[in-house]
Amino acid sequence: MKYYRTLRALIQVYGVKSLVYIDECGFEEGVACLYAWSKRGKKIYGERQGKRGKKENLIAARRKGRKDLIAPMLFTGSLDAEGFEG
């Protein structure tokens, strides 16, 4: 609750348009689909790769009320605190 009180106070001082939303998403090469459709009672057979592929990540930010992205970054591997804080 303390976080929300602080956030509301900051919004009153700086305005809602000063909010910045940050999100990260990952994409993996060769991801296997573990589910399939078939008629009831019929088994599905298929191949899938057991190895994990290379993971690409996208991180970007956006301001409230704006459509353009701030500092979009595409990178390989995982994102840790050091990478996020730059």
N, C-alpha and C positions, 0 to 999 in steps of 0.2 A: 504494500500500500504506500510505503514511503516513496517508492519509485514513481508511482502515478501522481502523487502530490507534487513531487519535484518536477515531473514532466508538465503538469498543468501550469505550474508557476512559470516555467521557462516559456511555454507557449504564450502565456499572457504578456510576458516581457518582449519576446522576439516575434510573435505571430505564428500562425499555423503554416504559413508559406516557408518558414525556416526549417521545417521538418525535412529530414533526409531519410529515405527508406533504402536499406541495403539488403541485397539478397545474393545467394550463391546457389548454383546448381551444377550438377556433374553429369557427364555423358561418358559412357563406357563403350569401348569398341567391342563388337561381337557379343553383346548381351544375349543370353539364351532366354527364350520364352519357356517357362516351366509348365504352362497350361495349354490345352488345345481343346477343340470342340469335336465331339463325335456323337453318333446316335447312341441312345441308351443301351448299355450292355456291350458295346464295341470298344475294344482297346485301340489306342493311338500309339503308333511307333514312330520314332523320329530320332535324328541325331542332334546332339548338342555338344558344344565345346566345353571341356572341363576347366580350361584355363581362363583366367581373368585377363581382359584386354587392357590396353592403355586407357587411362582415365583423363579426360579433359574437363576442366572446370571453367565456369564463367562467373565472374562476380561484377556487379555493377550497382550503382546507386541512382536514385531519382528523387527530385524535390517534389513536394506536394504541389499539385496544380500544373506541373510541367511534364511534357512527354519525352523530352530528351534525356539520355542517360548521362550520368556523371562518371567519368573514369572507368569505363568498361574494361575488363582485363580478362583475357583468355590464357590459361596456363595448364601445364601438364602436372599431374600429381596432386597431392593433398595440400590444403591450406591450413597453416598453423598460425598462432598468434603473431609470431615474428613476421611472417609473410603478409598478414593482414595489416599490421601496423606499419610495415614498410620501412 
